[in-house]
Amino acid sequence: MTKTEIKEKILKGGQLAIDRLLEKKRKDDAVVVISEKGKVVRVPAKELKK
């Protein structure tokens, strides 16, 4: 397996984890804490794009 293939798998796995987390947060009607332009922001998960 090449470094490029490993990198692609890591990125794909990270994106999958984020997608699953956001889906769970949407179902639970929870907020997500993110950084926007260096500031900590709380956003309702339902407001984030799918």
C-alpha positions as MATLAB code, in Angstrom:
seq = 'MTKTEIKEKILKGGQLAIDRLLEKKRKDDAVVVISEKGKVVRVPAKELKK';
ca = [
       0.000    0.000    0.000;
       1.429    3.398   -0.963;
       1.507    6.523    1.170;
      -1.110    8.088   -1.093;
      -3.491    5.165   -0.611;
      -3.006    5.282    3.158;
      -3.616    9.036    3.179;
      -6.824    8.603    1.149;
      -8.097    5.907    3.524;
      -7.358    8.064    6.577;
      -9.159   11.057    5.056;
     -12.124    8.915    4.020;
     -12.332    7.401    7.519;
     -12.166   10.831    9.138;
     -14.944   12.152    6.917;
     -17.083    9.099    7.654;
     -16.636    9.653   11.403;
     -17.653   13.312   11.073;
     -20.703   12.403    8.977;
     -21.827    9.829   11.546;
     -21.299   12.239   14.428;
     -23.349   14.973   12.743;
     -26.145   12.544   11.887;
     -26.333   11.439   15.520;
     -26.317   15.048   16.718;
     -29.155   15.877   14.291;
     -31.247   12.982   15.604;
     -30.605   14.054   19.211;
     -31.401   17.704   18.373;
     -28.017   18.672   19.860;
     -25.543   21.471   19.229;
     -22.119   21.164   17.630;
     -19.206   23.281   18.830;
     -16.995   24.475   15.968;
     -14.346   27.092   15.328;
     -15.310   29.841   12.897;
     -12.629   32.407   12.048;
     -10.840   31.563   15.285;
     -13.912   31.934   17.513;
     -15.737   29.110   19.266;
     -19.323   28.888   17.994;
     -22.222   26.654   19.032;
     -24.441   25.659   16.106;
     -27.570   23.502   16.208;
     -26.689   20.348   14.254;
     -29.878   20.650   12.185;
     -28.609   23.947   10.744;
     -25.487   22.346    9.255;
     -25.530   21.173    5.655;
     -25.690   17.466    4.978;
];
